[in-house]
Amino acid sequence: MKEKDFIQTIKTILNSGYIGDDCAYLKDLGIVVTQDSLVEDIHFKRDFATPYQIGYKSAMVNISDVCASGAEPKYLTAALSLPENITKEFVEEFYKGMKDACGNIEIVGGDITGSDKIFISITAIGKTAGRRISSRKNAKPGQKIVVSGPHGAGAAGLTELLSGKRVGKFIKAHLMPEAQLEFSKKISSNIQEDYAMMDTSDGLMDALSQIAEASGVLLDIDFNKIPYDKEIEKFENYKDLILFGGEDYQLVAALTDPQDFTVIGEVKEGRGVKIGQKIYTKDEVEKHLFNHFEEKK
């Protein structure tokens, strides 16, 4: 089974209306909550990243989920499971990375246990006051699809790491992504209608497909309008990196008023994601998604 199949099974058993988006919106408490886990040799490698970079990214990926909800990131907790060979210096650098990623977001607790590899579990809490919270099920025909920034750099960085390269702007983009705080705030603080928004941590096409599937619509995308670093064209499969690569942590949203954002497409009647003349179904998109470090497992 795939991750999304397990999530659907859990959602069915729990019969919970909170499960479906990356953050659970607890309206009665005025917060959103999200949790992500990172596992050594699956989500990161110590050969590829410093302890500081691992800590930085561990925090940032959760901050990104809160941004995708439209809430204001406020607090994080971190649970670490560490093998015996981990040093005090590793923990110090890890938390320095987390702290720098958080900025004004406060790390308020967590847990440390032993294990055979490094396991990291981060919980992030966002404040919803003054913000309209998104859901991937809110896209409607007639809305425009907008993105916060370029795609493909994170996947290009992973490609370079796997080929033996250790420095470069794409590698930095992969190891130290930036959550789109201002893009999220600009939308959620001003919008007057329900809207869909997700981050593109698992790929632009994954986010588009999930919004299309949850909303029961077709997202008609113009590839030529998707922003990306032109140097990515040096990779033979650069279009796949842009569409399916993941690890960019940009935001994609469906809005009636696109303001001054970058518009890459439109919401229409139908189902799936249309690129050029091809319509990708949910299953077709999932077949294309990158499985990080699969060959190393």
C-alpha positions as CSV (number, residue, x, y, z in Angstrom):
1,M,0.0,0.0,0.0
2,K,1.0,3.6,-0.5
3,E,1.0,6.4,2.1
4,K,-2.2,7.9,0.8
5,D,-3.9,4.5,1.0
6,F,-3.0,4.2,4.6
7,I,-4.3,7.7,5.3
8,Q,-7.6,6.8,3.7
9,T,-7.9,3.6,5.8
10,I,-7.2,5.6,9.0
11,K,-9.7,8.3,8.0
12,T,-12.3,5.7,7.4
13,I,-11.8,3.9,10.7
14,L,-11.7,7.1,12.7
15,N,-14.5,8.7,10.8
16,S,-12.9,12.1,11.5
17,G,-13.7,15.3,9.7
18,Y,-10.3,16.7,10.7
19,I,-8.3,14.3,8.5
20,G,-7.7,15.3,4.9
21,D,-5.6,18.4,4.9
22,D,-2.0,18.7,6.1
23,C,-3.2,20.6,9.1
24,A,-6.1,19.8,11.4
25,Y,-8.2,23.0,11.9
26,L,-9.4,23.0,15.5
27,K,-11.8,25.8,15.1
28,D,-13.0,25.7,18.8
29,L,-9.4,26.2,20.0
30,G,-8.5,28.7,17.3
31,I,-5.5,26.7,16.1
32,V,-4.2,24.4,13.4
33,V,-2.0,21.4,14.2
34,T,0.3,19.4,12.0
35,Q,2.9,16.6,12.5
36,D,5.6,15.3,10.3
37,S,8.2,12.6,10.8
38,L,11.6,12.4,9.1
39,V,13.6,9.1,9.1
40,E,17.3,8.7,8.5
41,D,18.1,7.2,5.0
42,I,14.6,7.8,3.8
43,H,14.1,11.6,4.3
44,F,17.7,12.6,4.9
45,K,21.2,11.2,5.0
46,R,24.0,12.3,7.3
47,D,26.4,11.9,4.3
48,F,24.4,14.6,2.5
49,A,23.4,17.1,5.3
50,T,25.0,18.6,8.4
51,P,23.1,18.3,11.7
52,Y,22.3,22.0,11.4
53,Q,20.8,21.5,8.0
54,I,18.8,18.5,9.2
55,G,17.4,20.5,12.1
56,Y,16.6,23.5,9.9
57,K,14.7,21.4,7.3
58,S,12.9,19.4,10.0
59,A,11.4,22.6,11.4
60,M,10.8,24.3,8.0
61,V,8.8,21.4,6.5
62,N,6.3,21.7,9.4
63,I,6.2,25.5,9.3
64,S,5.3,25.1,5.6
65,D,2.3,22.9,6.4
66,V,1.0,25.6,8.7
67,C,1.6,28.2,6.0
68,A,-0.4,26.0,3.6
69,S,-3.4,26.2,5.9
70,G,-3.2,30.0,6.0
71,A,-2.6,30.1,9.8
72,E,0.2,31.9,11.5
73,P,2.9,29.5,12.7
74,K,3.5,30.0,16.5
75,Y,4.9,26.9,18.3
76,L,6.8,23.7,17.6
77,T,7.7,20.6,19.6
78,A,10.4,18.1,18.6
79,A,10.7,14.4,19.4
80,L,14.1,12.8,18.6
81,S,15.0,9.1,18.6
82,L,18.8,8.8,18.4
83,P,21.3,6.0,18.1
84,E,24.2,5.6,20.6
85,N,26.8,7.1,18.3
86,I,25.1,10.5,18.3
87,T,27.2,13.2,20.0
88,K,26.3,16.2,22.1
89,E,27.6,18.4,19.2
90,F,25.0,16.8,16.8
91,V,22.1,17.7,19.2
92,E,23.5,21.2,19.6
93,E,23.8,21.8,15.9
94,F,20.4,20.2,15.2
95,Y,18.7,22.6,17.6
96,K,20.6,25.6,16.3
97,G,19.3,24.7,12.8
98,M,15.7,24.4,14.1
99,K,16.0,27.6,16.1
100,D,17.2,29.6,13.0
101,A,14.5,28.1,10.8
102,C,11.8,29.1,13.4
103,G,12.8,32.7,13.8
104,N,10.0,34.1,16.0
105,I,8.2,30.7,16.2
106,E,8.9,29.2,19.6
107,I,10.1,25.6,20.2
108,V,8.3,24.7,23.4
109,G,9.2,21.1,24.1
110,G,9.5,17.5,22.9
111,D,11.1,14.2,23.8
112,I,14.3,12.2,23.3
113,T,14.6,8.4,23.1
114,G,17.0,5.8,21.9
115,S,16.8,4.0,18.5
116,D,18.9,2.3,15.8
117,K,18.6,5.3,13.4
118,I,17.7,8.9,13.7
119,F,13.9,9.5,13.8
120,I,12.6,13.0,14.0
121,S,8.9,13.9,14.7
122,I,7.9,17.6,14.7
123,T,4.5,19.0,15.8
124,A,3.6,22.5,14.7
125,I,0.8,24.7,15.9
126,G,-0.6,27.7,14.1
127,K,-2.8,30.6,15.2
128,T,-6.0,31.2,13.1
129,A,-7.1,34.6,14.5
130,G,-7.5,37.1,11.6
131,R,-6.9,34.4,9.0
132,R,-9.2,32.4,6.8
133,I,-8.1,28.8,6.8
134,S,-7.8,26.9,3.6
135,S,-8.8,23.4,2.6
136,R,-7.9,21.4,-0.5
137,K,-11.6,20.7,-1.1
138,N,-12.4,24.4,-1.7
139,A,-11.4,24.9,-5.4
140,K,-14.2,26.0,-7.7
141,P,-14.6,26.4,-11.5
142,G,-13.6,29.9,-12.6
143,Q,-10.9,30.3,-10.0
144,K,-7.2,30.9,-11.1
145,I,-4.4,28.6,-10.0
146,V,-1.5,30.6,-8.5
147,V,2.0,29.7,-7.1
148,S,4.3,31.4,-4.7
149,G,7.5,30.8,-6.6
150,P,9.7,28.5,-8.8
151,H,9.7,24.8,-8.9
152,G,12.2,22.1,-9.6
153,A,15.2,23.3,-7.6
154,G,14.7,21.0,-4.6
155,A,14.5,17.9,-6.9
156,A,17.4,19.1,-8.9
157,G,19.4,19.4,-5.7
158,L,18.6,15.8,-4.7
159,T,19.6,14.7,-8.2
160,E,23.0,16.4,-7.7
161,L,23.5,14.9,-4.2
162,L,22.8,11.4,-5.5
163,S,25.4,12.0,-8.3
164,G,28.0,12.9,-5.7
165,K,27.9,16.7,-5.8
166,R,27.8,18.4,-2.4
167,V,27.6,22.1,-3.0
168,G,25.5,24.4,-5.2
169,K,22.3,26.5,-5.2
170,F,20.1,23.5,-6.1
171,I,21.6,21.5,-3.2
172,K,21.0,24.4,-0.8
173,A,17.4,24.6,-2.1
174,H,16.9,20.9,-1.3
175,L,18.6,20.9,2.2
176,M,17.4,24.3,3.4
177,P,14.0,25.2,2.0
178,E,12.0,28.3,2.9
179,A,8.4,28.2,4.0
180,Q,6.3,30.8,2.2
181,L,5.1,32.9,5.2
182,E,4.3,36.1,3.4
183,F,2.5,34.5,0.5
184,S,0.3,32.6,3.0
185,K,-0.4,35.7,5.1
186,K,-1.2,37.9,2.1
187,I,-3.9,35.4,1.0
188,S,-5.4,34.3,4.3
189,S,-5.5,37.8,5.9
190,N,-7.3,39.4,3.0
191,I,-9.5,36.7,1.3
192,Q,-13.2,36.8,1.8
193,E,-14.1,33.4,0.4
194,D,-13.2,29.8,0.9
195,Y,-10.1,28.8,-1.0
196,A,-7.8,25.8,-1.6
197,M,-4.1,25.9,-0.8
198,M,-1.3,23.3,-0.4
199,D,2.4,23.3,-0.3
200,T,4.4,21.5,-3.0
201,S,6.6,19.4,-0.7
202,D,5.6,16.2,-2.5
203,G,5.6,17.9,-6.0
204,L,3.6,20.5,-7.8
205,M,1.6,17.9,-9.6
206,D,0.9,16.1,-6.3
207,A,-0.6,19.3,-4.8
208,L,-2.6,20.0,-8.0
209,S,-3.9,16.5,-8.2
210,Q,-4.9,16.4,-4.5
211,I,-6.8,19.7,-4.8
212,A,-8.5,18.5,-8.0
213,E,-9.4,15.2,-6.4
214,A,-10.7,16.7,-3.1
215,S,-12.6,19.4,-4.9
216,G,-14.0,17.3,-7.8
217,V,-12.6,19.7,-10.5
218,L,-10.2,19.9,-13.4
219,L,-7.1,22.1,-13.0
220,D,-6.0,23.3,-16.5
221,I,-2.3,24.2,-16.2
222,D,0.0,26.0,-18.7
223,F,3.4,24.5,-18.2
224,N,5.0,27.5,-19.8
225,K,3.7,29.7,-17.0
226,I,5.2,27.7,-14.2
227,P,8.2,29.6,-12.8
228,Y,11.6,27.7,-12.6
229,D,15.3,28.4,-12.7
230,K,16.4,28.1,-16.3
231,E,19.6,26.3,-15.3
232,I,17.4,23.3,-14.5
233,E,17.1,22.8,-18.2
234,K,20.6,21.2,-18.1
235,F,18.9,18.1,-16.6
236,E,17.6,15.8,-19.2
237,N,14.4,15.2,-17.2
238,Y,13.9,18.8,-16.1
239,K,10.2,18.9,-16.9
240,D,9.7,16.0,-14.5
241,L,11.7,17.7,-11.8
242,I,9.5,20.8,-12.1
243,L,6.2,18.9,-12.1
244,F,6.8,15.8,-10.0
245,G,10.1,16.3,-8.1
246,G,8.9,17.8,-4.8
247,E,11.0,19.3,-2.0
248,D,10.3,22.9,-3.2
249,Y,7.9,24.0,-0.3
250,Q,6.2,26.6,-2.4
251,L,2.5,27.1,-2.1
252,V,-0.2,26.6,-4.8
253,A,-3.7,28.1,-4.3
254,A,-7.0,28.4,-6.1
255,L,-8.3,31.9,-5.9
256,T,-11.1,34.0,-7.6
257,D,-8.9,37.1,-7.4
258,P,-5.3,36.2,-8.2
259,Q,-4.1,39.7,-7.3
260,D,-0.5,40.1,-8.4
261,F,0.4,36.4,-7.9
262,T,1.9,34.2,-10.6
263,V,-1.1,32.5,-12.4
264,I,-0.3,29.1,-14.0
265,G,-3.8,27.9,-14.8
266,E,-7.5,27.8,-14.1
267,V,-10.1,25.6,-12.3
268,K,-12.6,24.1,-14.7
269,E,-15.4,21.5,-14.7
270,G,-14.1,17.9,-14.9
271,R,-11.6,15.9,-12.9
272,G,-7.8,15.7,-12.8
273,V,-4.9,17.9,-13.9
274,K,-4.5,18.9,-17.5
275,I,-1.1,19.7,-18.9
276,G,-1.2,20.6,-22.6
277,Q,-3.5,18.1,-24.2
278,K,-3.0,15.4,-21.5
279,I,-5.3,14.9,-18.5
280,Y,-3.6,13.2,-15.6
281,T,-5.7,11.2,-13.2
282,K,-4.9,10.8,-9.5
283,D,-3.4,7.3,-10.1
284,E,-1.3,8.6,-13.1
285,V,0.2,11.4,-11.0
286,E,1.1,9.1,-8.1
287,K,3.0,6.8,-10.5
288,H,5.2,9.7,-11.5
289,L,6.0,11.0,-8.0
290,F,9.6,10.7,-6.9
291,N,10.3,8.2,-4.0
292,H,13.3,9.8,-2.3
293,F,16.3,7.5,-1.7
294,E,14.3,4.4,-2.8
295,E,17.4,2.8,-4.4
296,K,19.2,3.2,-1.0
297,K,16.7,1.4,1.1
